[in-house]
Every structure is written in C-alpha cells, then in structure tokens.
Amino acid sequence: MESYRNYQGVLLLSIAGLALLLDNSVADARTVICESINRQTQYCRTDTRGGVRLAKQFSKSSCFEGETWGYDHWGIWVTGGCRAKFETEDYYADPYRNRDYDNQYRSHEGRRHRQSPRTIKCESWRNGESYCRVPLGNARVEIERQLSETECRLGENWGWDRGGIWVTRGCRAVFSIY
C-alpha cells in the first residue's frame, strides 16, 4: 500500500512539473497589444524579424493584414480602428550567412519576401489628394499592387515623406514599406 502512495506522489509531482513547464513555455511567447484609437494609425515597436500573427482581435472594426494592420522589422502598425493582440515568433539568425553578400546580390524580388515588409493601402478618390499617415522614418516605399486603372507614377501622383504616403489624381495602390 505504501509503494502505491509513493507511486501516486511521484505521479502527482511529475504532472505538476509538466504543467509548470507548459505554463512557462506559454509565458515565453511574446505578445503585443496594438490599438488604433479613433481610427488613427498607431505604431507599436517590437522585434518582428521572426514573423507576426494576429492572435486575438478586440475591435469591432476589421483587422486585415496589409489593410488595417501590418509590420516591419521594427514593429507592428494598426489603423482604421483595428485593435488586437499579436504574437511575434522568435528569430534565429543564421551565423553562416554572409549578410553583405545577401544584401548586395540577392534579387530585389527575393528581398521583398524575406524582409516581410509592412504594407498600407492608400487611395486617391475622384482625383483628390489623400495622405496616409504611417511612420516611415528612413524607410523605402514601393508599389506592391496597383488598385486603380490610373497608372501610379512616383513623384507625379504618389510619393512619401517621413510621416506617410501621399497619392493624388486617381492613384490607388497597396504600398510596401522596407
């Protein structure tokens, strides 16, 4: 009978240890709550090099990646009333990769997918001007997908500055920010 109780004790301790271990692994997951208040763009700084996924939406407004939320290497942005909890994945650098070689010789198209640029949709309706606020700093902006029949030409009907992207004369597109 006593050996049975010892067995029960060991089993309970093992289960408790496993539960503690599982609880700690959940605690290691990095989460960020980022909220667009009054439909304004909000930028939440966090390390996103390993990737980001929307874990839980809090807002009634929709949260669509590339439209009302996105990310770059330095953080997550939300706009249009999107409020959500995001999970970031761990990033493991490859010590054998020569970054200078990769940055200099990797094709532009290849860089686009590896860097996981943040995206934002900015549209000029009825040939009017529109300014889409997004913190750009020294980032580079390119058209990822044109939405308008009017051709979007850099410097003519679209461009950017440190505070956002501007469009005019019918240019509508989804822009990638690097």
C-alpha positions in Angstrom: 0.0 0.0 0.0 2.8 2.4 0.9 4.5 1.8 -2.5 1.2 2.7 -4.2 1.2 6.0 -2.3 4.8 6.7 -3.3 3.8 6.0 -6.9 0.9 8.4 -6.6 3.2 11.1 -5.1 5.7 10.7 -7.9 3.0 10.8 -10.5 1.4 14.0 -9.0 4.8 15.7 -8.8 5.5 14.7 -12.4 2.2 16.1 -13.6 2.7 19.3 -11.6 6.2 19.7 -13.1 4.9 19.2 -16.6 2.1 21.7 -16.0 4.7 24.2 -14.8 6.9 23.5 -17.8 4.0 24.0 -20.2 2.9 27.2 -18.4 6.5 28.6 -18.7 6.5 27.9 -22.5 3.3 29.9 -22.9 4.9 32.7 -20.9 7.8 32.8 -23.3 5.6 33.7 -26.2 5.9 37.4 -27.0 2.6 39.2 -27.3 1.9 42.8 -28.2 -1.4 44.6 -28.0 -1.6 47.3 -30.6 -4.7 49.6 -30.9 -5.9 52.1 -33.4 -7.8 54.6 -31.4 -10.3 56.9 -33.2 -9.2 55.1 -36.4 -5.8 56.7 -36.3 -2.6 54.8 -37.2 -0.7 53.5 -34.3 2.8 52.0 -34.4 3.9 49.5 -31.7 7.7 48.9 -31.6 8.7 45.3 -31.1 11.1 42.8 -32.7 9.2 41.2 -35.6 12.0 39.6 -37.5 10.7 36.1 -36.8 7.2 37.0 -38.1 3.9 38.2 -36.6 0.4 36.7 -36.4 -2.8 38.1 -35.2 -3.7 36.1 -32.1 -6.9 37.8 -31.0 -9.0 40.7 -32.3 -10.5 43.1 -29.8 -12.2 45.6 -32.1 -15.4 45.5 -33.9 -13.6 47.1 -36.8 -11.9 44.5 -39.1 -8.3 43.7 -38.8 -7.0 42.7 -42.3 -3.2 42.2 -42.8 -2.0 44.7 -45.4 -5.0 46.9 -45.0 -5.6 47.7 -41.3 -2.5 46.1 -39.8 1.0 45.1 -40.9 4.6 45.0 -39.7 8.2 45.6 -40.5 11.4 44.6 -38.7 10.9 47.3 -36.0 7.2 46.9 -35.1 3.5 46.5 -35.8 1.2 49.1 -37.2 -2.6 49.3 -36.9 -5.1 51.7 -38.5 -8.8 52.1 -39.2 -9.9 51.1 -35.6 -8.1 47.7 -35.6 -7.3 46.6 -32.0 -5.7 43.3 -31.5 -3.2 41.1 -29.7 -0.4 40.0 -31.9 2.2 37.2 -31.3 5.7 37.5 -32.5 7.8 34.5 -33.4 11.4 34.0 -32.2 14.1 35.0 -34.7 17.2 32.8 -35.1 20.0 34.4 -37.2 21.9 32.1 -39.5 25.6 32.5 -38.4 26.8 31.1 -41.7 25.1 33.6 -43.9 27.1 36.5 -45.3 24.7 39.4 -44.9 26.8 41.8 -47.0 26.7 39.3 -49.9 23.0 38.7 -49.5 22.1 42.4 -49.4 24.3 43.2 -52.4 23.5 40.2 -54.7 20.1 38.8 -53.7 17.4 39.8 -56.2 15.0 42.6 -55.3 12.0 40.2 -55.6 13.7 37.8 -53.2 14.3 40.5 -50.7 10.7 41.6 -50.8 9.5 38.3 -49.4 12.3 37.6 -46.9 12.1 41.0 -45.2 8.3 40.8 -44.6 7.6 44.5 -45.4 4.7 46.2 -43.8 2.0 47.3 -46.3 -0.6 50.0 -46.4 -3.3 50.8 -48.8 -3.5 54.5 -49.9 -6.1 55.7 -52.3 -7.0 58.9 -54.3 -10.7 59.0 -54.9 -12.2 61.3 -57.5 -8.7 62.6 -58.4 -8.4 64.1 -55.0 -5.4 64.1 -52.7 -5.0 61.7 -49.8 -2.3 61.4 -47.2 -2.0 58.1 -45.4 -0.1 58.6 -42.1 2.4 55.8 -41.3 5.7 56.3 -39.5 8.3 55.8 -42.3 11.5 57.4 -41.0 14.2 56.5 -43.5 12.2 53.6 -45.0 11.8 52.9 -48.7 8.3 52.7 -50.3 7.3 50.7 -53.4 4.0 49.8 -55.0 3.2 46.2 -54.2 -0.2 46.1 -56.0 -1.8 48.9 -58.0 -5.6 49.1 -57.5 -6.5 51.9 -59.9 -6.8 52.0 -63.6 -4.8 55.2 -63.5 -1.1 54.4 -63.5 0.6 55.4 -60.3 3.9 57.2 -61.1 6.4 58.1 -58.3 6.8 61.8 -58.0 3.8 62.5 -60.3 0.8 61.2 -58.5 2.3 59.5 -55.4 5.2 59.8 -53.1 6.2 59.7 -49.4 7.9 61.6 -46.6 8.9 60.7 -43.1 5.2 60.8 -41.9 3.4 58.9 -44.6 2.4 58.3 -48.2 0.6 60.8 -50.4 -1.5 59.9 -53.5 -3.4 62.2 -56.0 -5.0 62.2 -59.4 -6.6 58.8 -59.1 -3.6 56.7 -57.9 -4.8 53.9 -55.7 -2.4 51.1 -54.5 -1.1 48.9 -51.8 2.4 50.1 -50.9 5.2 48.0 -49.4 7.4 49.7 -46.8 11.0 48.5 -46.4 
